[in-house]
Amino acid sequence: MNTDHEFFLMQLSDSFFPSGMFGLSNGLESLARHGMIKNEEDVLNFISQQIEFQLVPCDCIIFLTAMNAAKNNNIKELVEADNLFYSMRLIKEVRNTSVRSGSQILNCITQITSKQKNKFAKEFQTKIETGQAVGTYPVCLGIAAEFLGIPEESGMRMMLYSFSQNVVAAAIKLGITEHISGQKILALLSDKINFIAKNNKRESLNNIWQLTPMTDIFQMIHEHESSKMFIT
């Protein structure tokens, strides 16, 4: 088995990678501030629900579509997925953050991959510069995963783990839980993440959906709060 991709898998999922995701709480800060999330169990349930009702039916499909588009040099499919995902981010703060993170990933990946692969990435950057695309996070992460030879299953695991780790880190910074408890949360999520990664297949963009109304509402509230630790 070729394990060369494992280094890049670790690199992309590392919080040191300059994607800017460390500045996000994905709605956790506002929910905690208004008493909706109070402890370790609440954080675990929040992550599980976000995975089931947002990441799996939406973000993951976009991610896998982007990987496939990059593999086949299909810029049209990539642009379609990018614009669709952007249109489904209902909160301005969340839309803008996704684009900023995507841009950072794309800029970084063009510096560390071959010229041949850069040609496709730069074509996508041109689409962004001309207003035909925006460069959202799961699309650019999908491009990076494909260019670095990361298999779809591993890429899915990376994406779900990164989201979970980011929320856990936010919970620790907000004082909801402690570091050891944070690691416990991640361990409890491992079976769910591994199952999804092994069984989730690329679907048509027509099958995308999401249903996280409470998180959306509190992220809207978060936009207008004067004092906050995180961007979202």
N, C-alpha and C positions, 0 to 999 in steps of 0.2 A: 504494500500500500504506500502510495506517495504521501509523505507527511510534510512536504515542504511548505504547504499552506498554513501549517500550525503556527509558525512564527508570525505571519501576517494576521492570522486570526487573533492572536494575543495583542498584536500591535493595534488593530482597529478597535478592539474591545477595551483597551486600556484607557483609564480616565486621563492619562497623560497625552493621548492623541488629541490634537487640536481641533476638536469638533465643536467645542463650546457647550456641550451637553451638561457640564458640571454646574452651570448656572440655572438649571431648570428643576422644578419640583413636580411638574406635570399636574398641577392643581392641588398638590398635597398641602402647600403652605396655606392657601385660603381655606381649605376644608378643615385644617387643624385650628386655624385662628377662630373659626366659627363653631368649634366644638364638635365637628362631625367625625374627626379622627383623633383618638386620644391615647392609643397604646399600640403595642406590638401586633396584637391580633387585628386591629383596625387597619394597620399598614399592610399586613399580609393580604387581607380581604380586598383592600383597594387595588393592590397590584394585580391580584388574580382577576378581578373584575375588568380592569383596564386591558389585560391581556385577552380575555375572552370576548369582550364587546368592542374593542377598538383595534388592538394590534393584529390579532389573528384575521378578522374579517376585512381589514382595511390596510394597515401599514405593511403587513407581511405579503399581501398580494401585490402591492406596489413594489416592494423590495424584490420579490421573485421576478416580476415582470421586467424590472430594470436590469436584473442580472441577465435575463434571457435576451433583452434588447441589445445589451452591450456585447453579449456573446455573438449575436448575429448581425452586428453593426446596423441595427434597425433604429435609426434616429427618430423615425415617425412614431413608433410604438413608445419610445422613451419619452418623447414630448407629450404624447397623449396621457401617459401614466402620471407624469409630473403635473400637468395642468389639472387633471382630475383630483389628485391628492390635495393640491393647493385649494381647490374649490370646496373641498370637504372639511377644511379647517375653519370652523365657524368663528373662532376668536382671533382678532387681529394680532394680538400678542403672540399667539401660538403659530399663526401663519408666518409672521415675520421671523420668529425664532427658527422655524424649520428651514427657511430660506437661508438665513445666516449660517446655520450649522452645515447645510448642504454645500454652500459656497466654500466654506473652509475645508470640507472633505475633498471637494473637487480640485481646489487649488493645491492641496497637499498631494493628492494622488497623481497629478500631472508631473510632480517633481520626483516621484519615486518609481514610476513605471516607464516602460519602453516607449520610444518615439512612435512606434506603430500603434500602440494603444492610446497614446496621447492624441493622436489624430482624431479619434472618435470623441474623446473627452473635450478636445478643443472645438470640435464641431458642435457639441452640445453647449459649450460655453458661448459660442456664437449665437445659438438659438436664444440663450438667456439675454445676451447683450442686445439683441434685436427685438426683445419683447415677446418672442414666440414660446418661451418657457421661463420658469422661475428658478429651478434648481432646488427642489425640496430635499429634506434629509434622507428619507428612505430610498429615493431615486439615486442620489449621489452615493449613498452607502452601498446600494446594489451594484453600481458601476465599479466602485472600489473593490468589492468582494469578487466580482468576476475578473477584473484585471489582475488581482493578486492570487488567482487560482483557488479561491475558497469554495468548496462544494456548497450546494444549496442548503443541505441539512445543517452543516456547520454554520453557514451564514445566518440561518434562521435562529439557531441557538445563540449565536453572538448577539443578534439584534434583541432578542427577548431578555437575555441576561443583562445586556447593557442598560435596557430600560429599567429592569428590576433593581439593578445595582444603583442606578441614578436616583430612584425614588427612595431606596434605603438610605443612601448618603444624605439626601435631603431630610429624611426623618431624624437622622442622628444630629444634623446641624440645627434642626428645629427643637431638639430636646425631647422628641416624642419617644425615642428609644435609645439604647446604648449600642456600642460597637459589637459586643458579643451577641446581643439580641438581633442585631442587623444581620450578622452571619447566619444566625438560626433561621431568619426569614428566608434568606437566599437558599439555604439547604432545603427548606420545606417546599420551595418552588421548583426544585430541581426535577422532580418527576414530571410535573406539568410541562415544563419547558422542554425536556427531552422527548416527551410523548408528542408534543406539537411539532417539534423539529423533524421527527421521524415520519410523521403521518401527514403533515400539511403539504399539499402539492399546489403548484401554480394554477390559478384559476383565471377565468376571463375577467377583464376589468368590469364587465357588466354585472358581476356577482358581488362587487364591493358594497359593504354597508358598515355602519357603526352605530352604537346606541349607548352613549354615556352622558345622558342629560344632566345629571347632578354635577358631574365634573365640569361639564361645559358651563353651567350656570355659575359655579364658584370661580372658574377661571375668568369669566366675564366680570365678576365682582373684584377679582384680584387686579384686573386692569386699572381700576379706578381707586385702588387703595394707595394712600400717600406714603406709607411705610411698608417696605417689603424686602425680604432677603433674597428672593429669587425672581427671575424674569417672568416665569409662569407659575 
